[in-house]
Amino acid sequence: MPQMMPMEWMVLYITFLATLLMFNIMNYFMQSPNKKSTTKRNIHINNMNWKW
């Protein structure tokens, strides 16, 4: 392998880099977004008036 020309190393590097990028991009965009629920969740706050 060390006798390979530098141009062949560059083509090999670009090929592996392009494959890695395509794999990562496809995995990123294959996830479907979570559907938001239409019901609202109410937060109940108990207000306590302290009388000292």
C-alpha positions in Angstrom: 0.0 0.0 0.0 2.8 2.6 0.6 3.6 2.5 -3.1 0.2 4.0 -4.0 0.3 7.4 -5.7 -0.8 10.4 -3.6 -3.7 11.0 -6.0 -5.0 7.6 -5.3 -4.9 8.3 -1.5 -6.8 11.5 -2.1 -9.5 9.7 -4.1 -9.7 7.0 -1.4 -10.0 9.6 1.3 -12.7 11.5 -0.6 -14.7 8.3 -1.2 -14.7 7.3 2.5 -15.5 10.9 3.6 -18.4 11.1 1.2 -19.7 7.7 2.3 -19.5 8.7 5.9 -21.2 12.0 5.3 -24.1 10.5 3.3 -24.6 7.8 6.0 -24.8 10.4 8.8 -27.0 12.8 6.9 -29.4 10.0 6.0 -29.6 8.8 9.6 -30.2 12.3 10.8 -33.1 13.0 8.4 -34.7 9.5 8.7 -36.0 10.3 12.2 -39.7 11.3 12.0 -40.6 14.3 14.2 -42.7 13.8 17.2 -46.3 14.9 16.8 -47.3 17.5 19.2 -50.4 16.7 21.3 -53.3 19.0 21.0 -54.3 18.9 24.6 -52.8 21.5 26.9 -51.5 20.6 30.2 -52.6 22.9 33.0 -50.2 23.6 35.8 -52.0 23.8 39.1 -50.4 26.1 41.6 -51.6 26.0 45.2 -51.3 29.5 46.6 -51.1 29.6 50.3 -51.4 32.9 52.2 -49.4 32.6 55.4 -50.6 34.8 58.2 -48.0 35.3 60.9 
